[in-house]
């Protein structure tokens, strides 16, 4: 009885070898200590996640925000995009942390995120009093008593403590900074949203394999 042996065409084998080579090359594309560093970090509630550490008062964060928005859109349904506001003890930056907390609490982040940046860098300048933060959100349609209650709550204090703790564990030295899966801090950012999205996906996959 003859046994028929099925063989792949040489062209298919060549293609398979090429694809494996490309995958291997992509895995080696990002170098620890050059493109990213591994930090003590923390466990994310959801993975894969890329977290932006930023400050509304930071001019570079303001200019980079559209870049990160484009990157986040490219990562939709693949990697969760989250943010942590950083204060480093500066009073006006702490007020901006409060603004971010309110935006998240009342599910207004998509509506007001860019508006807070513009308020600080194009219009009224940095928040210097808590009343200014309250007024900003009242202008967004929230009831004054709800805003005051939220700002004076234990949840607000806990949120600010959590922001500061995350920044410390991520070993943040400056903003904006990106942390992948609570472990990999990007130190050499690619120059296009598409390239950055690919880097984030690669580091996220690397994290999952460890």
C-alpha positions as CSV (number, residue, x, y, z in Angstrom):
1,X,0.0,0.0,0.0
2,X,1.4,3.4,-1.0
3,X,1.4,6.1,1.6
4,X,0.9,9.6,0.3
5,X,3.0,12.3,1.9
6,X,1.6,15.8,1.7
7,X,4.2,18.5,1.5
8,X,3.8,22.2,1.6
9,X,4.9,24.1,-1.5
10,X,8.4,25.6,-1.2
11,X,6.9,29.1,-1.5
12,X,4.6,28.5,1.5
13,X,7.5,27.2,3.6
14,X,9.5,30.3,2.6
15,X,6.6,32.6,3.6
16,X,6.3,30.8,7.0
17,X,10.0,31.2,7.7
18,X,9.8,34.9,6.8
19,X,6.8,35.5,9.1
20,X,8.5,33.7,12.0
21,X,11.6,35.8,11.4
22,X,9.6,39.0,11.4
23,X,7.9,38.1,14.6
24,X,11.3,37.3,16.2
25,X,12.7,40.6,15.0
26,X,9.7,42.5,16.3
27,X,10.2,40.9,19.8
28,X,13.8,42.1,19.8
29,X,12.9,45.5,18.4
30,X,12.5,47.2,21.9
31,X,15.5,47.1,24.2
32,X,15.3,47.3,28.0
33,X,17.3,50.2,29.2
34,X,17.1,51.9,25.9
35,X,13.4,52.0,24.9
36,X,11.9,51.1,28.3
37,X,12.8,50.2,31.8
38,X,11.1,47.7,34.1
39,X,9.9,49.3,37.4
40,X,8.6,47.9,40.7
41,X,5.2,49.2,39.5
42,X,1.8,47.8,40.5
43,X,-0.9,45.5,39.4
44,X,-3.5,46.9,37.0
45,X,-7.1,46.1,37.6
46,X,-7.4,45.3,33.9
47,X,-4.8,44.1,31.4
48,X,-3.5,44.9,28.9
49,X,-3.4,48.5,30.0
50,X,-1.2,51.5,29.1
51,X,-1.3,54.3,31.7
52,X,-0.4,57.9,31.0
53,X,1.0,59.9,33.9
54,X,0.4,63.5,33.2
55,X,-0.4,66.9,34.7
56,X,-2.9,69.4,33.3
57,X,-0.4,72.2,34.2
58,X,2.4,70.6,32.2
59,X,2.9,72.4,28.8
60,X,4.5,69.3,27.2
61,X,1.5,67.2,28.4
62,X,-0.8,69.7,26.8
63,X,1.0,69.5,23.5
64,X,1.3,65.7,23.6
65,X,-2.4,65.1,24.4
66,X,-3.6,64.9,20.8
67,X,-0.7,62.4,20.0
68,X,-1.8,60.2,22.9
69,X,-5.5,60.5,21.9
70,X,-4.6,59.2,18.4
71,X,-2.6,56.3,20.0
72,X,-5.5,55.4,22.3
73,X,-7.9,55.3,19.3
74,X,-5.5,52.9,17.5
75,X,-5.4,50.7,20.6
76,X,-9.2,50.5,21.1
77,X,-10.5,47.0,21.9
78,X,-6.9,45.8,22.2
79,X,-5.3,47.7,25.1
80,X,-7.1,49.8,27.7
81,X,-5.9,53.4,28.0
82,X,-6.0,55.0,31.4
83,X,-4.5,58.1,33.1
84,X,-3.0,59.2,36.4
85,X,-2.7,62.9,37.2
86,X,0.6,63.8,38.9
87,X,1.1,66.6,41.5
88,X,4.6,66.3,43.0
89,X,3.4,68.4,45.9
90,X,2.6,71.5,43.9
91,X,-0.6,73.2,45.1
92,X,-1.9,74.2,41.7
93,X,-1.1,70.7,40.4
94,X,-3.1,69.1,43.3
95,X,-6.1,71.2,42.3
96,X,-5.7,69.8,38.8
97,X,-5.7,66.3,40.3
98,X,-9.0,67.3,41.9
99,X,-10.3,68.3,38.6
100,X,-9.4,65.0,37.1
101,X,-11.0,63.2,40.0
102,X,-14.3,65.1,39.5
103,X,-14.2,64.4,35.8
104,X,-13.8,60.6,36.5
105,X,-16.4,60.5,39.3
106,X,-19.1,62.2,37.2
107,X,-18.1,60.4,34.0
108,X,-17.3,63.6,32.2
109,X,-13.7,62.9,31.3
110,X,-14.3,62.6,27.5
111,X,-16.2,65.9,27.7
112,X,-13.9,68.0,29.8
113,X,-10.4,66.5,29.5
114,X,-9.3,68.8,26.6
115,X,-11.3,71.7,28.1
116,X,-9.3,71.6,31.3
117,X,-6.0,71.7,29.3
118,X,-7.4,74.7,27.3
119,X,-8.6,76.5,30.4
120,X,-5.1,76.3,31.9
121,X,-3.0,76.9,28.8
122,X,-5.2,79.1,26.6
123,X,-7.7,80.9,28.9
124,X,-7.7,81.5,32.6
125,X,-4.4,79.9,33.6
126,X,-3.8,77.3,36.3
127,X,-6.4,76.7,39.1
128,X,-5.2,78.5,42.2
129,X,-8.2,78.1,44.4
130,X,-10.6,75.2,45.0
131,X,-13.5,77.5,44.2
132,X,-12.2,77.8,40.6
133,X,-12.3,74.0,40.2
134,X,-15.9,74.0,41.6
135,X,-17.0,76.8,39.2
136,X,-15.5,75.0,36.2
137,X,-17.6,71.9,36.9
138,X,-20.7,73.8,37.7
139,X,-20.3,75.4,34.3
140,X,-20.3,71.9,32.8
141,X,-23.8,71.4,34.2
142,X,-23.2,69.8,37.5
143,X,-25.1,70.9,40.6
144,X,-23.0,73.0,43.0
145,X,-23.9,70.9,46.0
146,X,-22.9,67.7,44.3
147,X,-19.5,69.2,43.3
148,X,-18.8,70.4,46.9
149,X,-19.9,67.1,48.4
150,X,-17.5,65.2,46.0
151,X,-14.6,67.4,46.7
152,X,-15.0,67.1,50.5
153,X,-15.5,63.4,50.4
154,X,-13.2,60.6,51.8
155,X,-13.2,59.2,48.2
156,X,-11.5,62.4,46.9
157,X,-8.7,62.1,49.5
158,X,-8.3,58.4,48.7
159,X,-8.2,59.1,45.0
160,X,-5.4,61.7,45.4
161,X,-3.4,59.3,47.6
162,X,-3.8,56.6,45.0
163,X,-2.6,58.9,42.2
164,X,0.5,59.8,44.2
165,X,1.2,56.2,45.2
166,X,0.9,55.0,41.6
167,X,3.4,57.7,40.4
168,X,5.8,56.7,43.2
169,X,5.6,53.0,42.4
170,X,6.0,53.7,38.7
171,X,9.2,55.6,39.5
172,X,7.9,58.6,37.5
173,X,10.7,61.2,36.9
174,X,8.7,63.5,34.6
175,X,5.5,63.9,32.7
176,X,4.1,62.8,30.4
177,X,5.2,59.2,30.9
178,X,3.6,55.9,29.7
179,X,3.5,52.7,31.8
180,X,2.5,49.4,30.2
181,X,0.7,46.8,32.4
182,X,2.0,48.5,35.5
183,X,5.6,47.2,34.8
184,X,7.2,48.7,31.7
185,X,8.0,52.4,31.7
186,X,8.6,53.8,28.2
187,X,11.7,56.0,28.1
188,X,12.1,56.4,24.3
189,X,8.9,57.2,22.7
190,X,8.3,56.5,19.0
191,X,7.6,59.5,16.8
192,X,4.2,58.5,15.5
193,X,1.0,57.3,17.1
194,X,1.0,54.1,15.0
195,X,4.6,53.3,16.1
196,X,3.8,54.0,19.7
197,X,0.7,51.8,19.5
198,X,2.8,48.9,18.1
199,X,5.4,49.4,20.9
200,X,2.7,49.3,23.6
201,X,1.2,46.1,22.1
202,X,4.6,44.5,22.0
203,X,5.4,45.4,25.6
204,X,2.0,44.2,26.7
205,X,2.5,40.9,25.0
206,X,6.0,40.6,26.6
207,X,4.5,41.3,30.0
208,X,1.8,38.6,29.5
209,X,4.5,36.0,28.7
210,X,6.5,36.6,31.9
